[in-house]
Amino acid sequence: MKVSQSELTHHRLQAMLREHTFPDLEYLGVKPDSIGVQQHWYLIGGHEVPVDAIIELDSQEVDESDTI
């Protein structure tokens, strides 16, 4: 069974959301994109983004001393 890149990205994002809290990342569900294809959608920094528009996921280390 072949899995598309957008499905892999969706599963990675779901795993990230299960394990961490992101104030600027929210899963919105499945709905059609601009050409009618059903896509997983996320709210990223206030913008609704279909998962197939996400090219890469980069993690960013936060220095804990900066949060104190």
N, C-alpha and C positions, 0 to 999 in steps of 0.2 A: 504494500500500500504506500503510495507516494503522498506526502503531505506538502502543501504549498508553503512558500516562504511567509505569506501573510498568516497562515494558520500557526506556524511555528512562533511568529512574533506575538500573536494573540496568546498562545500558551505561556510564553515567557512573561508577558505582562501580567497574566493572571497569577502566575507563581509569585511574581514580585509583589502584587497587591495582597496576596495571602500572607506573605512573610513580613511586609513592611507597611508603614503608613506614609503616604505621599499626599501633601496638601494640594498639589496641583495636578493630580492624576486620578481619574475616575472612569470606571467602565460604564458605558451608557446602554449597551445591549446591541442587538442586531437590527439593522434597518437598511433600506436600499440607499446606494450611493447615487451620484448624479446621473448614472446611466441605467439605474434600476437593479444593479447587482447587490444582493444581500451581503452586507459587510458587518464585522464587529466594529463598533465605534467607541472612541475614548474621548474624554474631555481632558485636554492637556493645556495647562496654562490659560484656561478660559476659552479654548478653541475646540470645536468638535472636529475630530480627525478620524477618518476611516483607517482601519489597521493596515490596509494595503498602501497607504501613503507614508507609513513609518518605515524609513529606510534602514535605520540601525538603532540599537539601544546601547547607550553608553552609561556605565556606572560612574558615579562621581563620589570619591571619598570625602567625607566631611570631617574636618578637624574638630574633635570634641571640645578642645579648648576655646574655639571660636564661639561656641554656643553658651558659654558660661557668663 
